[in-house]
Amino acid sequence: MAYGSSAPAAMALRRALILGGRAALPGTPSDLVAFVRARLVPILTVEIGPRLTMAFVDDLVADLAPLSGTRPLSSALDEPIPQPVARVALRSRSSAPAKMELSVLLVDLDRVLRSMLARDFLRVRWAVSVVDSVDELRDAVRPGEPIDVVIFDVMHSDAEAIVDSVVAAFPSVVLVARALDGAMARALLEGKGLSRFDVRSREAPAEELIEVVRRIVES
């Protein structure tokens, strides 16, 4: 999610293995975390920035904590790397039940920002698909798997075409537009005869977007 696609993520991992003189990842949680901090973190810091790198490490440590001292990680490490557009689920670290599970389509060309938003959406147990273009929409829209919400940057060159396609397939979809000019974005959506939408600043944090979506869906 931080890289935006699987290919550069896999290349970063291969470079870390080569630097560590390893053919494969360590098989225990403690050794894996040590390897990541020693070999992978320097690469990630340069390529995706320190903020996302530290967030990645924090998530990894938290996710591996239940496995420490219990069993090898070989089965988990053999799983394929997910594709750029994929339905992904992140187990909740809280024992409290999630309020709702939604299928969310995120349309944004800002790789870093969309990765941060996607991580926060995953934390509230939303299934997230990231789309860069109309062509990728075919992979995100699957028969029998409706899209509940589209969160999109109005400045995205394909935004209008993506919105039109999703609305045509799922008329009740909730739209949240992120825009610099809220009036222009609102006029665009109202002009299409849509009612289940909201417009927020492009700088709006994930928490605000989550609450907006919940309010519209629950109403």
C-alpha positions in Angstrom: 0.0 0.0 0.0 2.8 2.4 0.8 4.5 1.9 -2.6 1.2 2.0 -4.5 2.1 -1.2 -6.5 3.6 -4.6 -5.8 6.6 -4.4 -8.2 8.7 -1.7 -6.5 7.8 -3.2 -3.1 9.1 -6.6 -4.2 12.3 -4.9 -5.6 12.9 -3.1 -2.3 12.6 -6.4 -0.4 15.0 -8.2 -2.8 17.6 -5.4 -2.3 17.2 -5.8 1.4 17.8 -9.6 1.1 20.9 -9.1 -1.0 22.3 -6.5 1.4 21.7 -8.9 4.3 23.3 -11.8 2.4 20.1 -13.8 2.6 18.1 -15.9 0.1 14.9 -15.7 2.1 13.3 -13.9 5.0 13.9 -15.0 8.6 11.4 -17.4 9.9 10.8 -16.1 13.4 9.1 -12.9 14.4 12.1 -11.5 16.3 14.5 -12.3 13.5 12.2 -10.9 10.9 11.7 -7.6 12.8 15.5 -7.3 13.3 16.1 -7.9 9.6 13.5 -5.3 8.6 15.0 -2.7 10.9 18.6 -3.4 9.8 18.2 -3.9 6.1 14.7 -2.8 4.9 14.2 0.4 6.8 17.1 2.3 5.2 15.7 1.5 1.8 12.1 2.4 2.7 13.2 5.7 4.3 14.7 6.9 1.1 11.9 5.6 -1.2 8.7 6.2 0.6 9.8 8.6 3.4 10.4 8.2 7.1 6.7 8.7 8.1 5.3 5.8 6.1 8.4 3.7 6.9 7.8 4.0 10.7 4.1 3.4 10.3 5.0 0.2 8.4 7.4 -1.0 11.1 4.8 -0.2 13.8 2.2 -2.2 12.0 4.5 -5.1 11.4 5.6 -5.3 15.0 2.0 -5.2 16.2 0.9 -7.8 13.7 3.7 -10.2 14.6 3.3 -9.8 18.4 0.7 -12.6 18.8 3.1 -15.0 16.9 6.2 -14.4 19.0 7.4 -17.6 20.5 4.5 -19.6 19.1 5.3 -20.8 15.6 7.5 -20.1 12.6 6.4 -17.6 10.0 7.2 -19.8 7.0 3.5 -20.2 6.0 2.7 -16.5 6.2 5.9 -15.5 4.4 5.1 -17.8 1.5 1.9 -15.9 0.6 2.0 -13.9 -2.6 2.4 -10.2 -2.6 -1.0 -8.5 -3.2 -1.6 -6.7 -6.5 -2.0 -2.9 -6.6 -5.8 -3.1 -6.9 -6.9 -5.6 -4.3 -9.5 -6.2 -1.7 -7.5 -6.3 1.5 -8.5 -6.8 5.1 -6.5 -5.8 8.2 -7.4 -7.5 11.4 -8.5 -5.0 14.1 -6.1 -4.5 17.0 -9.0 -3.6 19.2 -11.4 -6.1 20.8 -14.3 -3.7 20.1 -16.5 -4.7 17.2 -16.4 -2.6 14.0 -19.3 -0.4 13.4 -19.6 -1.3 9.8 -17.7 -3.0 7.0 -17.8 -1.1 3.7 -16.2 -1.6 0.2 -14.4 1.6 -0.6 -12.9 2.7 -3.9 -10.1 5.3 -3.4 -9.2 7.4 -6.5 -6.1 9.5 -6.0 -2.8 9.9 -7.8 -0.9 11.0 -4.7 0.8 7.7 -3.7 1.8 8.8 -0.2 -1.5 10.4 0.7 -3.6 7.6 -0.6 -1.5 5.1 1.2 -2.0 6.9 4.5 -5.8 7.2 3.9 -6.0 3.5 2.9 -4.2 2.4 6.1 -6.7 4.4 8.2 -9.6 3.0 6.3 -8.3 -0.6 6.8 -8.1 0.1 10.5 -11.9 0.5 10.7 -12.3 -2.7 8.7 -13.2 -1.2 5.4 -12.2 -3.1 2.2 -10.1 -0.7 0.1 -9.5 -0.8 -3.6 -7.0 1.8 -5.0 -7.6 3.0 -8.6 -5.4 5.1 -10.8 -7.3 5.0 -14.1 -10.4 3.9 -15.8 -8.6 0.8 -17.1 -8.0 -0.3 -13.5 -11.6 0.0 -12.7 -12.3 -3.3 -14.3 -10.2 -5.0 -11.6 -11.9 -3.2 -8.8 -15.5 -3.7 -9.9 -16.4 -7.4 -9.7 -19.8 -9.1 -10.2 -21.5 -9.7 -7.0 -19.2 -7.4 -5.0 -20.8 -3.9 -4.9 -18.9 -0.8 -4.2 -20.4 1.1 -1.2 -18.2 4.3 -1.3 -16.1 6.2 -3.7 -13.6 8.7 -2.2 -12.0 10.6 -5.0 -9.8 13.7 -5.8 -11.8 16.0 -8.1 -8.5 17.0 -9.7 -7.8 13.4 -10.9 -7.9 13.4 -14.7 -10.1 10.3 -14.8 -12.2 11.2 -11.7 -15.4 12.1 -13.6 -15.2 9.0 -15.9 -14.6 6.7 -12.9 -17.5 8.2 -10.9 -19.8 7.9 -13.9 -18.9 4.2 -14.3 -19.3 3.3 -10.7 -22.6 5.2 -10.3 -23.9 3.4 -13.4 -23.1 0.1 -11.9 -24.1 0.9 -8.3 -26.7 3.8 -8.2 -26.8 3.9 -4.4 -23.0 4.4 -4.0 -21.9 7.1 -1.6 -19.5 9.7 -3.1 -17.0 11.8 -1.2 -15.2 14.4 -3.3 -11.9 15.9 -2.1 -11.5 19.2 -3.7 -9.8 22.6 -3.5 -12.9 24.3 -4.8 -15.8 22.8 -2.9 -18.5 24.8 -4.8 -17.3 23.5 -8.2 -17.2 19.9 -7.0 -20.7 20.2 -5.4 -22.0 21.7 -8.7 -20.5 18.8 -10.6 -22.1 16.1 -8.5 -25.5 17.9 -8.2 -25.4 18.3 -12.0 -25.4 14.5 -12.3 -28.5 14.3 -10.2 -26.7 12.6 -7.3 -27.8 13.0 -3.7 -25.7 10.7 -1.6 -22.5 12.7 -1.6 -20.3 15.1 0.4 -17.5 17.4 -0.5 -14.4 17.8 1.7 -11.1 19.6 1.5 -8.2 17.8 -0.2 -6.4 18.1 3.1 -9.2 16.6 5.2 -7.8 13.8 7.5 -9.0 10.2 7.3 -10.9 10.6 10.5 -13.1 13.3 9.0 -13.7 11.3 5.8 -14.6 8.2 7.9 -17.2 10.1 9.9 -18.7 11.7 6.8 -19.1 8.3 5.2 -20.7 6.8 8.3 -23.1 9.7 8.6 -24.3 9.4 5.0 -24.6 5.6 5.2 -26.4 5.5 8.5 -28.8 8.2 7.4 
